[in-house]
């Protein structure tokens, strides 16, 4: 089935045309999978590679860390992990749906997809040499690359069909115009709760009533005094000692197991001149011309100048036909066989491929090289310590588990047998944790299980990957009601805050009554110690106006002969007073131009919703098996 496309694409340019899709996940944001021995999930029998999902997860994790400028807790990590895996599964389900619907990708569509990849472009134009350099790092086979590009184009076809099927009715367009182009003239002011808070005075009855209504807010936390033993790969790695003799033995062992890891295949730098055969009838003439150019090159003329003059390879002609250093697998057999049988400086041709006739010049050879021990030492040292740390960690887990089984209640005895130190965290809280264990969710859950509260040691609790603890709890204290006198200061502050918000809201409601009765906005605002914002027209998306104000302004009825007034609470306890005085369409927008834009905008929004629903339906119909341990 792939022979036809191989025939058209397996030229010296094959790596550029086909390899493009090996990068689509990074460049175009489309996810797909390739078969691998370890899978993260199976969708309709197709395995999703755990390594690819793990790499995507690590990229998402790094991006999130940059955005938040801080550490990520385990809950968030798991959410990101699930999101990434879901994207892969949903995409594979969509590919199956597209196949079932008969979507196919022609050879021409396959060829047209490649130049669209921005990372293959220099100054906005496709650059073959740059593309080859990018693709060498991918390590994809031609079959893999073909599959990837076809999958991506197929998904684009499906997406296009969904967009084309979306349309907007006249009534929907009218609603959309009202939502997006309408402007409202408004003025507003804020009634501050601060002055009411300062003036509020609570008597004992009011404080007691508030305290009784909010008693659950004034409880002591549930706590235990927590004792624990800890083992971690980080601690154990730090204790690992390794000398050069051990590392050299490890180097030889790894080189024997995975020689390709330490081997750089031979690479050759070739220049070429391509004369294309666009019509089979012209084959003899093109070959004769190629032989003529070959004689000139072998006669001593500058090969690079000849390439610029005669080569019909637009990608390399400008560079004097230079294709750079490449491994044999980059080129198809006729071209590769010639290039890898030549001597440095030799000029050979014409070599026939499906693209035409090539004249080759071998510019350089980088022989097969094996990475030496010294070159590998730093990497091997870290790897050896990591592996040894994991081995010691597993041994320590077993040793600790055995000791705990022999003595299920005395953590000091277990510590001596396991050679560990007992750590203490007094008043470890069920909600806020404490000490070096902080609020680790697995520890919070384990510390308050009935077995641990009854005095028994916990099983090994994984705080995070490579870090485990065994817990022992003492002095369990249940939440207790704090007496009013103990929290009087906090109760007074909370009551005053609540009372201030209530009085501010009442003042705002009274202001609306006065405005509705005919008083001027400026006078009402001044009497409340506020200054109104000058009246102006705003749109729903006007970021210069607070969101609460915009919501109230556009939720309010349209003003008629009289203005519409509203009062509303604000999140900080203040109250807002709003006057909506007029409504209009945005005068800067041409209605005719806007209608077309609105139709397109609405259709795109509708298509986006349909696409999400379509993806959900495809996932629901698919047979999905998830391997939860694959990304651990």
N, C-alpha and C positions, 0 to 999 in steps of 0.2 A: 504493500500500500504506500510505503514511503519512497519507493524507488523513483517515482516521477519527480518528486520534489528534490530528492538527492541529485538526480541528473541535472536539475536546473541550478541547484545551489551549492553543490560540492566542488566549487572552484577555489582558486586561491583566496577568494573573497568570502568563502563559506563561513568562516568564523565571525565575520562582521554581521552578515545577514542573519544568520541563525542564532549567534551568541547573544544578540541583543536581548532576547527574551529571558535569558538567564538572569537579567538584572531588573526585570519588570517589577518584581516585588518592591525593590528599593525605589525605582524611578517612577512607577505609575501607581503604586499603592495597591496593586492587586495581589491577592494571596493565592497560592496553589501548593500542591504537594508533589513529591516524588517518592517512589517506593524506597523503603529503608528497612533494615532488619528490625530496628526498634521503632515502633510507631507511637504517635501521640493519640491518634484516633483512626478509625476506619469509617469511611463513608461509602456506602453502597459497594463494599468490597475493596475500595481503593485506600491504601495506607497513607497516612499523613506522617511524614518524617518527624520524629521527635527532635532531631538536631535542628531542623529548620525552624520549627515552632519555638524551640528554646532560644535560638539566635534572635528571632523576632521579639520574643519576650524580653530578652536582655536589652535590645534597642529601645523598646517601649519603657523599660524600667529606667534606663539611663536618661531618656528624655524627660521622664516624670521627675527624676531627681534634680535635673537642671532647672526645671520649671519651679519646683517647690523649695529649692535651696536647702534641703534638709533630708534627714533619714526617713525611710519609708517603713511603716509598721507592717506586720505580717498580714493583717487584714487587707490592706491596700495591695500588697504584693500578690495575694491570692486573687483579688479582683482583677488586677491587670493580667495575671496568668490566664484566668478564665476568659477574659475578653479576647485576648490574642488567639487562644485555641478556638473560641467560637467563630472568629473571623475565618480561620482556615476551614473549619467544618462547613460553615455557611457557603463559602466560595465553592468548595467541592460539591456541595449539594446543588448549587446553581449550575455548575458545569454539567452535571448529570441531567438536570432539567433541560438545559440548552441542547444537549445531545438527543434527548427524547423528542424535542420539538423539531429536530431536523436541521439545526444550525450547523453550517459547515464553513470552512475557511479555504478559499481558493489559493493557488500558488501565488497569484498576483497580489492578493491581499497580504499574504505572508511577506512578500518582498517589500510592499509599501509600508509595513509596520515599522521596519527597522529604523529609517531615518527620523522617525518621530521621537526617538528616545533623546531627551535633552542632554544626557551625559555622553552621548556620542557626537555632540556638536561642539564646534569651536567658533566663537563669535556668531552664534545663531545658525551655523551651517554644519551639515554633516561632514565629519572628518574621519576618513577611513583609518589612518594611522593611529589617531587618538582612540578610535573605537577598538582596534586590535589590542592596544595597550590595556584598555579597560577590561576587555574580555579574557585576557590571559590569566587574570586572577580568578576567574570563575570556575575553571575546572569542569565545565559541562561537556557532555558528549553531544554529538550532532542530534541524535535521537531525542535526548532530553530537551535540547534547545528548541527543536521543532515542536515538541509537545507543548512547551511553555508558551511559545508565540501563538500557536493555534488556540490554546485555551484562553489567552488574554483577548485575542481578537474576537473569539466566540462570545465571551462575556460582554464585550463592547457592543456586539451585534444585538445581544439580548437587551442591554441597557437602552440602546437606540430605539428598539421596538417599543419598549415601555414608554419612552419619552414621546414617541410619535403617536401613541395611542391615547395620550392625555390631551384634553381640550377643556375650554372654559365656556360656559353658557353666558348669555347676556345678563341674567340675574346675578350670577357669580361675579361677573366683571363689575357690575354696579356695586356689589358689596366690597369687592377688593379696592375699587376706586375710593370708596368711603373710608376704608381702613388705611390706605397708603397716601392718598393725596389730600385728605381733609386737614384743615388747620382750624384751630380754635383760639379765639382771643380770650385771654384770661389774666387775672391779677390775683395775688394771694398774699397772705401773711401768716405768721406762726405765733401762736399763743404759748409762751414759754411756761413750762411747769416749775421752773427753778424758783420763781418768786413765791409760788404757792407752797412749795416744799419748805422754804425758809420760814413761812408764816404758820405752817401747820403745827398744832400742838395737840398731842394725844394725852387723854386721861387714862387711868389704869383700866377702865372698863373697855375702852377702845383697843388698847394694847392686848388685853387678855382675849378679846374677841378675835383679833387678828391672829394671835398665837394659836388659839384653838382651831381656827380654820386652816392653818398652815403647819400643823404639828409635824407632819412627815418631813418638812424641810429642816427640822431642828432635832435630828437624831445623831447619836454617835455612830461611827462606822462599825461594821462587823469586822473583827480583827482576830488574828492569831499571832503568837510569837513563833516565827518560822525559823527552823533550823534546816540546813540543806548541805548536801555534798554535790560537787560539780566536777564534770570532766568536759574537756573541749579539745577539738583538733588543734586549735590555735595554741593552747598551752603545751600540748604534746609535741607539736611540730617544733616549737622553740627548744625542746629538750633533745631533739634528734641531732646527732653528730654524724657527719659523713666525711670521709677522706677521698682523695683522688683515686685511690685504688678501687674503692667501692663504686665511685662514679664511673670509672672506666669499665668496670664489669657491667654496670647497669647500661652504659652506652652500647657495649657490644651486644648485650641481651636485647635491647630495643631495636638495634640495627638489624639483628637477625629476624625479629618478629615483624617489623614494618620497615623494610629497607627503603621504600619510597619516601618515607618521612625524612630521610637523610640524603636523598639523591635528587640532584637537579639534572633532568634529561638534557641531552645535547641540543643545542640551539644554533641555528644558522641565520646569518643576515644576507638577504637576497635583494638585489634590484631586478626589476623585470620590465619588459616592454610588451604590452598586449596589443595584438591586432585582432579585432573581433570579426567573427564570421556571422553576419546577420542573415545571410541566405545561403543554403547549402550549395547553390549554383556558383557562388563566389569562392568556394573553399580553395580551389587550385590557385586562383589569383592572389588570395590573401596569403597563402603559404609561400608563393613566389616572392611576394613583397617582404614577408618575414625573413626569408633567406637572404634577400638583398640587404636588409637592415643588419642581419647577423654578420654578413661579410664586412660591413663597414665597422661594426663594433669590434670584430676580431682583428680588423686591420689597424686598430689603434685609435679610432675616434672616441671621443669622450662619451661613455655610456650614458651618463646622466643627461647630457645634452640631447642625445638621440632619443632618450625616453621622453623628455619634454616635447620633442618635435613629433614623435610618431606614436607614442603609447596612447591607447584609447581607454585606459583606466583612469577615469577622472580623479579617483582618490589618491593615486600615487604619482601620476605623471608630473605634477608640479613639484614633487620632491625628488625628481630624477629617478622615479621608479622604485624608490627605497621602501621596502616592506618591513624593515627592522628585524630584530632577532626573534625567531619563532621556533617552536618545537615541531617535529614532524607531523604530529596529529592536527596541527592547524590547517594544513593544506590537504587537498585531495591527492589521490595516489599518483597520477602522472606528474604533477608539479612537485610533490614531495619526493618522489623517487629520483627525479632529476637533481633537485636541490641537495639531497643528502648523499649523492654519489659523485658530486663535483669536488674539485680541489679549489682551495682559496685562490681567487683571482681568475678562475676559469670562466669562460663565456660559452654558453651552450644553447642550442635551439635548432629549429623551432620545436617547442613542446606543445602538443595538441591537448586541449581540455575542452569542455563544453562551452567555454567562453570564447575560444578562438585559439590563436597561436601565440605562444610566449617565447621570448628570448630572455634567458636568465644570466645573471652575473653573481657569483658568490663573493661577497665582500668580507665575510668573517665567520669564524667558527668558535663557539663556546662549547668545549667538550663536556661530556658527562662528568659531573663532579659530585664527590661524596663529602658531606659536611663533616669536618674533623671533630675530634673530641673537644678540642679547645674552643672551637666555634659553637659547640653545643653545650658546653659546660654549665653556663649560667642557667639555661633553660632546664637542663637535666637536674641540676642541684635543687631548684625549686620544686620540680616534679617529684623527685625522690623524697624530699622532705614532706611534701603533701601526701604522697602515697604511704610513707612510713607513719605519718601522723594519723592517717585514717586507719591503718592497721592497728596502731597502738590504741586508738580510740575504741575500735571494736573489741580489742582484748580487755580494755578497761571496763567497757560496758558489761562484758561477760563476768569479769571478776567482781564488779560491784553487784551485779544481779545475784551471783552465787552467794556473796556475803550477806545480802539483804534477805535471801531465802532462808539462810541459816539463823538469822536473828531479825525478826520482823518489826521489832519495836525500839531497839537500842541503837540509835544512830552513831553513838561514839564507838561502840564495838565494831560496827560495819566500817567506820572510817579507818580504824586501826588495821583491820584486815585488808582493806583496799588501799591503804597508804595515802589517804586523802585527809583534807582539813575540813572540819565542820564550820560552816558560816552561819551567822545569826542575823535575822532581821526582826527586831521587836515591832509589835503593832503593825503587822503586815495586813493591809486593808483589802477586803473583797473587791472593792471598787477601784481603788487607786494603787494597790500593790505597795511597793516600797523597796528600798535598798538597791542593790545591783541588778535585781531581777525586774525592777520597775513594774510595768503593768503588762508583762508578757501574758497573753491570753491563756496559753496552756497551763502556766503556773497558777494563775487566778482560778482556773477551773479545778486543777488537781488539789490545791491547798485546802479547799473547802469541801472536798468529798467526805462522805461519812466515815470511810475507813481511816483517812488521815486525821480527821477530827477525833476519832476514837483512839488515836495514839499509835496507829500502825504506819510503817513507812510506805511511801508511795512507790509505784513502779517508776522506771526511768521516764522522766518527762522531757520531751524535746523542746527546749526554749527556742531554738532556731537550729538550722541545719549545722551539724557538727558541734552542738553544745547541748548537754543534757544534765539534769539534776535529779536527785532523789530527795524527797521532802519529808519532814517530821514536824507536826504542828503541836504546840502546847498553848495553854491559857487562852482557850477560845472564848471570845466575848461577843455576844449577840448585840445588835443595835439597841440602844437604850434612849428613851426620851430625855432630852436635855430640859431641865426645869427653866421656866420663864426667866427667873432672875439670872440664870447663867448665860442666857442669850438676849437679855433685855436690850443691849446696845444694837444688836443686829435686827431685832424685832422693831425697834423704834425707827431705824433707818428704812426698813422695808415698808413699814406703815406710812411713813412720811412720803416715800416715793409713790406709793399707790395713791395716797390722798392728793398729792400734787397733780398726778395725772388725771384724777377724777375732777378736780377743780378746774384744771386747764380745759378739759373736755366740756365741762358745763359752761365755761366762759365762751368757748368757741360756738356752742349751740346757741347761746344767748346772742352772740354777735350775728349769727345768721338770721335770727328773728328781727334784729334791729335793721339789718340790711334789707331784708324783705319788706320791712315797713317803710323804707325810703331813705334811711340815713346814708350819708356818704361813706364809701369804703375807707377813705383816709381818716375821717373823724372816728369811726369805730375802731380802726386799728390803733390810732393814737391813744384812745381811752384805755386800751389794753397794753400800752407800752410797746407797741409793735409798729413797724414801718412796712407798708405794702409794697410788693414788687410792681413796677409800672406795667400797665396793660400792654400785652403784645400777643401777636399770633404765633403759635407754636405747632409743630407736627408731633405725631406720636413718637417719633424717633429722635426728638430734639434732646441730645445728651446734656445740654446746658441747664435743663430743667430737671429737678429731682424726679425719680421714677414714681414715687407716691403721688406727687402733684399731677404728673401726666396721666396716671391711671384714673385718678379722680376726675380730671378734666374731661377725658374721653368716655368715661362711664356715665357722666352726667347727661341728662336730657338736653337736646338742642335748645338753646335760648330762643324765645320768640320776641315779642315786643319788649319783654322784661328780661333782665339778666337772671341766670340760674346761680344759686348760692349753695355751697355745701360746707359742712364741717366734718372732720375725720381725725382719728387718732394717728399719731406717728410712732414709729418703733421706739424712739427714745423717751416717750412719755409726754412729749409736747403734743399740741393739737393744731391742726391746720384749718384755715378758713379760705375758701376759694370762690372766686366770682368768674363765671363764664359768660361773656358778653356778646360774642358773635361767632359765626361759623362761615368758612369759605373753602374753596378748593385752592390748592397752591397756585398762585398766579404765575409762577416762573415756569410752569409745565404746560407745553402745548398739548391740548386735549387729544389731537389726532396722533401725535407721536406717542403720547402716554398710553393710548389704548393698545397699540401694538406691543409696547413694552410690558404693560400689565398682563396682556394675554400670555406672553411668553413667560413672565414671572410666575403667574398662577399655574400654568401648565407644568413648569419645572417643579414647583412646590408639590403639586399633585402627583407628578411622576415620582418624586422622591418618596412620598408616602406609599405609593403603590409598590415601588421597588422594595421598600422595607417589608411590606406585607408579603410580597412575592417571595422574598428571601426566606421569610419565616415559614411560608407554606412549603417551599422546597425543602427546608430543613425538616419539617414535620413529616414529609413524605419519605424522606431518606432513611435508610437503615444505618444508624450511627452507633459505633462502639467507641467509648472513650477509655484510654488507659491513664488513670489518675496518677500513677507513679512515674510516668514518662518524663515529666518536667521537674521532678524533685532533684 
